[in-house]
């Protein structure tokens, strides 16, 4: 395990921050199936091309995706598949929390 210091804690926080936007999570999920163009990603996520491009730039800067250009088209792909494992951990934690809250509500009735 990496020991946290002021320097790497900031870098790690920036990496987590990139996942704090729902559109970016939708883009990562769309890319799970394989490489896509910005237009394809816009269609799959329901976002506008400019908005999708802006979010892809953040994911690119943080190392979650990579880009290749083919003429005027930019193609994106996942470079860090561990992001899906991390999302599954968070989702599992959310499910446990929801179950706990449901049980508490049932007890109150």
C-alpha positions in Angstrom: 0.0 0.0 0.0 1.2 3.5 -0.8 2.0 5.7 2.2 0.1 9.0 1.9 2.1 12.2 2.0 1.0 15.8 1.3 2.2 15.5 -2.3 0.7 12.2 -3.3 -2.5 12.8 -1.2 -3.2 15.8 -3.4 -2.6 13.8 -6.6 -4.9 11.0 -5.4 -7.6 13.4 -4.4 -7.5 14.9 -7.9 -7.9 11.5 -9.4 -10.9 10.8 -7.2 -12.3 14.2 -8.0 -12.4 13.3 -11.7 -14.9 10.6 -10.8 -17.1 13.0 -8.9 -19.1 14.0 -12.0 -22.0 11.7 -13.1 -21.3 12.3 -16.8 -17.7 11.0 -16.4 -19.0 7.8 -14.8 -21.4 7.4 -17.7 -18.6 7.9 -20.2 -16.4 5.3 -18.5 -19.3 2.8 -18.5 -19.8 3.5 -22.2 -16.1 2.9 -22.9 -16.2 -0.4 -21.0 -17.5 -2.0 -24.2 -14.5 -0.7 -26.2 -13.1 2.3 -28.0 -15.6 5.0 -29.1 -15.6 8.3 -30.9 -16.8 11.5 -29.2 -19.9 11.3 -31.3 -20.7 7.8 -30.3 -20.1 8.6 -26.6 -22.4 11.6 -26.9 -25.1 9.4 -28.4 -24.7 6.7 -25.8 -24.7 9.1 -22.8 -27.2 11.7 -24.1 -24.7 14.5 -23.7 -23.7 17.1 -26.2 -20.4 16.7 -28.0 -18.8 19.8 -26.5 -19.8 18.6 -23.0 -18.6 15.1 -23.6 -15.3 16.4 -25.0 -14.8 18.5 -21.9 -15.4 15.6 -19.5 -13.2 13.3 -21.6 -10.4 15.8 -21.3 -10.5 15.5 -17.5 -10.5 11.7 -17.7 -7.6 11.9 -20.1 -5.6 14.2 -17.8 -6.1 11.9 -14.9 -5.1 8.8 -16.8 -8.4 6.9 -16.9 -8.6 7.1 -20.7 -6.4 7.5 -23.8 -7.1 9.2 -27.1 -6.0 8.6 -30.6 -6.9 10.8 -33.6 -7.9 9.6 -36.9 -8.4 12.5 -39.3 -10.8 14.8 -37.5 -12.2 12.1 -35.2 -10.9 11.5 -31.7 -11.2 7.9 -30.4 -11.1 7.2 -26.7 -10.5 4.0 -24.8 -10.0 2.9 -21.2 -6.4 2.8 -20.0 -7.0 2.0 -16.3 -9.5 -0.8 -16.0 -9.1 -0.7 -12.2 -11.5 2.2 -12.2 -14.3 -0.4 -12.7 -13.2 -2.3 -9.7 -13.2 0.8 -7.6 -16.7 1.7 -8.8 -17.9 -1.8 -7.9 -16.5 -1.3 -4.4 -18.3 2.0 -4.0 -21.5 0.6 -5.4 -21.3 -2.4 -3.0 -20.8 0.0 -0.1 -23.8 2.0 -1.2 -26.0 -1.1 -1.4 -25.0 -2.1 2.1 -25.8 1.4 3.4 -29.2 1.3 1.7 -29.9 -2.1 3.2 -29.0 -0.8 6.7 -31.3 2.2 6.3 -34.2 0.0 5.0 -33.9 -2.2 8.1 -33.9 0.8 10.4 -37.1 2.2 8.7 -38.8 -1.2 9.0 -38.1 -1.2 12.7 -39.7 2.2 13.1 -43.0 1.1 11.6 
